Amino acid sequence: MLLAPIVTASAQGTRVIYGQTLTLNDLPVSGISITAKNAKSAAVSDSLGNFMIVCNPKDHLKFKAKVFSNKTLKINDKTPDTINVKLNFINNDKNVDIAIGYGYIQEKYRTQAIEYSKGSIDYDSYTNIYDVLRNHFPTLQVLRDGCVIIRGPSSINASNCALYVVDGMKTDKIDYITPSHIKDISVLKDASSAAIYGCESSNGVILINLKK
């Protein structure tokens, strides 16, 4: 059910925009604050990410919430009456917990686009990092050459391997990593959540943080 705007504007010279706020692999996001700069109206997305807001024919909609990058959408005569708004989730372990705690993302979606392997795991019991990936991320396919496939083959000619990012740096190899040095591992499964890492991330990203 769509929520009515918190503040309404005069019907004359205004328009109503309907929309849905989404993130990662098209997950609906609730509780997003939406304001129209010129019309001075506001709304909040509901449990399915749906919203309705009154704005001026030419306006700017601002979307804001914790753990998401702020976004501004320009409204003009080319803007359709119904829109989907993709929000950039600031992805880390803490923010996932915040997003669920604040009700932005439902608990059942936790592992749909992101998986985590937290530091409570006894990494010392493994001889190499690939064994860690096999045991704690069963959806991954670990090949003998060190290539890790997240979603299954997506291209006949191009590489299907996930991108490795270790302590914020892209790398081609991770076999040098000693399991006991691992702090945590995150897997970004879909291209939209991994897009911050560029075109190389189209097959997903494996984020590895090491102990300092």
DONU-221140 format. One record per residue (C-alpha): residue number from 1; chain; z, x, y negated. Coordinates in pm, whole numbers. Last residue first. Layout:
// DONU-221140
<drenke NUM A <Z X Y>> ...
***
This chain:
// DONU-221140
<drenke 212 A <1103 4606 540>> <drenke 211 A <1052 4392 847>> <drenke 210 A <691 4298 893>> <drenke 209 A <515 3981 786>> <drenke 208 A <213 3869 985>> <drenke 207 A <-31 3603 869>> <drenke 206 A <-297 3496 1118>> <drenke 205 A <-584 3328 934>> <drenke 204 A <-840 3066 1027>> <drenke 203 A <-1204 3087 1133>> <drenke 202 A <-1332 3045 774>> <drenke 201 A <-1091 3316 657>> <drenke 200 A <-1355 3580 587>> <drenke 199 A <-1496 3355 313>> <drenke 198 A <-1188 3409 97>> <drenke 197 A <-815 3447 162>> <drenke 196 A <-720 3145 -52>> <drenke 195 A <-940 2937 180>> <drenke 194 A <-685 2948 463>> <drenke 193 A <-546 2598 409>> <drenke 192 A <-896 2456 366>> <drenke 191 A <-1044 2651 658>> <drenke 190 A <-803 2514 916>> <drenke 189 A <-557 2679 1152>> <drenke 188 A <-333 2887 930>> <drenke 187 A <-112 3074 1176>> <drenke 186 A <219 3220 1058>> <drenke 185 A <410 3514 1204>> <drenke 184 A <760 3636 1126>> <drenke 183 A <969 3953 1080>> <drenke 182 A <779 4178 1319>> <drenke 181 A <897 4539 1359>> <drenke 180 A <1024 4483 1715>> <drenke 179 A <671 4376 1813>> <drenke 178 A <527 4720 1728>> <drenke 177 A <212 4677 1521>> <drenke 176 A <-71 4921 1597>> <drenke 175 A <-264 4651 1783>> <drenke 174 A <-311 4463 1455>> <drenke 173 A <-668 4558 1369>> <drenke 172 A <-924 4441 1113>> <drenke 171 A <-684 4421 818>> <drenke 170 A <-631 4204 511>> <drenke 169 A <-319 4288 311>> <drenke 168 A <-41 4041 225>> <drenke 167 A <219 4196 454>> <drenke 166 A <-35 4191 737>> <drenke 165 A <-330 3953 701>> <drenke 164 A <-550 3918 1010>> <drenke 163 A <-862 3701 991>> <drenke 162 A <-941 3485 1292>> <drenke 161 A <-1230 3577 1517>> <drenke 160 A <-1532 3352 1562>> <drenke 159 A <-1778 3619 1454>> <drenke 158 A <-2127 3503 1358>> <drenke 157 A <-2421 3434 1590>> <drenke 156 A <-2319 3134 1799>> <drenke 155 A <-2066 2993 1553>> <drenke 154 A <-1758 2771 1581>> <drenke 153 A <-1601 2904 1899>> <drenke 152 A <-1252 2754 1956>> <drenke 151 A <-997 2663 1691>> <drenke 150 A <-779 2972 1667>> <drenke 149 A <-977 3256 1824>> <drenke 148 A <-803 3594 1832>> <drenke 147 A <-1015 3907 1866>> <drenke 146 A <-826 4203 2006>> <drenke 145 A <-1113 4321 2227>> <drenke 144 A <-953 4162 2531>> <drenke 143 A <-960 3813 2382>> <drenke 142 A <-660 3610 2266>> <drenke 141 A <-725 3234 2257>> <drenke 140 A <-469 3058 2042>> <drenke 139 A <-338 2709 2123>> <drenke 138 A <-42 2860 2311>> <drenke 137 A <102 3014 1994>> <drenke 136 A <438 3155 2102>> <drenke 135 A <344 3317 2434>> <drenke 134 A <-11 3431 2365>> <drenke 133 A <67 3551 2011>> <drenke 132 A <369 3754 2122>> <drenke 131 A <167 3901 2411>> <drenke 130 A <-94 4008 2156>> <drenke 129 A <173 4186 1954>> <drenke 128 A <252 4433 2228>> <drenke 127 A <526 4519 2480>> <drenke 126 A <732 4206 2423>> <drenke 125 A <1110 4170 2467>> <drenke 124 A <1175 4325 2126>> <drenke 123 A <1021 4019 1958>> <drenke 122 A <1329 3816 2044>> <drenke 121 A <1238 3506 1844>> <drenke 120 A <1485 3413 1569>> <drenke 119 A <1245 3574 1320>> <drenke 118 A <1025 3266 1302>> <drenke 117 A <694 3194 1473>> <drenke 116 A <519 2942 1255>> <drenke 115 A <226 2706 1298>> <drenke 114 A <24 2546 1022>> <drenke 113 A <-252 2283 1020>> <drenke 112 A <-126 2019 1263>> <drenke 111 A <202 2199 1325>> <drenke 110 A <418 2027 1063>> <drenke 109 A <220 1700 1058>> <drenke 108 A <485 1506 1257>> <drenke 107 A <747 1609 1000>> <drenke 106 A <573 1413 723>> <drenke 105 A <448 1603 420>> <drenke 104 A <567 1534 64>> <drenke 103 A <895 1392 192>> <drenke 102 A <1115 1626 -11>> <drenke 101 A <1254 1781 307>> <drenke 100 A <908 1808 463>> <drenke 99 A <760 1992 165>> <drenke 98 A <1075 2204 129>> <drenke 97 A <1061 2309 496>> <drenke 96 A <692 2397 460>> <drenke 95 A <774 2582 138>> <drenke 94 A <1024 2810 310>> <drenke 93 A <778 2919 578>> <drenke 92 A <500 3004 334>> <drenke 91 A <190 2831 200>> <drenke 90 A <156 2732 -161>> <drenke 89 A <-30 2409 -74>> <drenke 88 A <-346 2363 -280>> <drenke 87 A <-400 1995 -348>> <drenke 86 A <-719 1810 -253>> <drenke 85 A <-769 1492 -458>> <drenke 84 A <-975 1214 -303>> <drenke 83 A <-1128 975 -555>> <drenke 82 A <-1197 605 -606>> <drenke 81 A <-1332 479 -940>> <drenke 80 A <-1600 747 -941>> <drenke 79 A <-1600 1016 -1215>> <drenke 78 A <-1937 1047 -1387>> <drenke 77 A <-1823 852 -1696>> <drenke 76 A <-1541 1101 -1752>> <drenke 75 A <-1210 1206 -1594>> <drenke 74 A <-1120 1575 -1570>> <drenke 73 A <-881 1662 -1288>> <drenke 72 A <-587 1895 -1348>> <drenke 71 A <-402 2059 -1060>> <drenke 70 A <-60 2219 -1032>> <drenke 69 A <-27 2443 -726>> <drenke 68 A <182 2277 -458>> <drenke 67 A <528 2381 -334>> <drenke 66 A <705 2140 -576>> <drenke 65 A <494 1865 -726>> <drenke 64 A <231 1814 -997>> <drenke 63 A <-103 1640 -1041>> <drenke 62 A <-247 1608 -1393>> <drenke 61 A <-520 1358 -1470>> <drenke 60 A <-729 1441 -1776>> <drenke 59 A <-903 1172 -1980>> <drenke 58 A <-1232 1027 -2094>> <drenke 57 A <-1258 661 -2004>> <drenke 56 A <-882 644 -2074>> <drenke 55 A <-639 620 -1786>> <drenke 54 A <-462 363 -1569>> <drenke 53 A <-335 501 -1238>> <drenke 52 A <-345 399 -874>> <drenke 51 A <-210 614 -592>> <drenke 50 A <-244 669 -218>> <drenke 49 A <-90 971 -45>> <drenke 48 A <-2 768 264>> <drenke 47 A <370 753 179>> <drenke 46 A <288 667 -185>> <drenke 45 A <146 883 -464>> <drenke 44 A <337 861 -793>> <drenke 43 A <198 718 -1116>> <drenke 42 A <188 790 -1490>> <drenke 41 A <39 667 -1816>> <drenke 40 A <12 851 -2148>> <drenke 39 A <-352 735 -2184>> <drenke 38 A <-460 1077 -2312>> <drenke 37 A <-287 1303 -2059>> <drenke 36 A <-296 1075 -1756>> <drenke 35 A <-3 1167 -1531>> <drenke 34 A <29 1201 -1155>> <drenke 33 A <351 1306 -982>> <drenke 32 A <301 1365 -609>> <drenke 31 A <558 1185 -395>> <drenke 30 A <339 1155 -88>> <drenke 29 A <80 1397 50>> <drenke 28 A <-174 1286 310>> <drenke 27 A <-291 1568 541>> <drenke 26 A <-662 1643 504>> <drenke 25 A <-639 1971 698>> <drenke 24 A <-443 2142 420>> <drenke 23 A <-363 1893 144>> <drenke 22 A <-439 1536 40>> <drenke 21 A <-367 1308 -255>> <drenke 20 A <-542 971 -238>> <drenke 19 A <-714 781 -514>> <drenke 18 A <-764 476 -730>> <drenke 17 A <-858 518 -1094>> <drenke 16 A <-824 227 -1335>> <drenke 15 A <-1016 225 -1662>> <drenke 14 A <-924 198 -2028>> <drenke 13 A <-1091 91 -2351>> <drenke 12 A <-910 -240 -2369>> <drenke 11 A <-658 -289 -2087>> <drenke 10 A <-381 -134 -2291>> <drenke 9 A <-185 122 -2095>> <drenke 8 A <58 99 -1808>> <drenke 7 A <350 322 -1728>> <drenke 6 A <484 361 -1374>> <drenke 5 A <141 283 -1235>> <drenke 4 A <138 40 -943>> <drenke 3 A <170 193 -596>> <drenke 2 A <-98 137 -340>> <drenke 1 A <0 0 0>> 
***
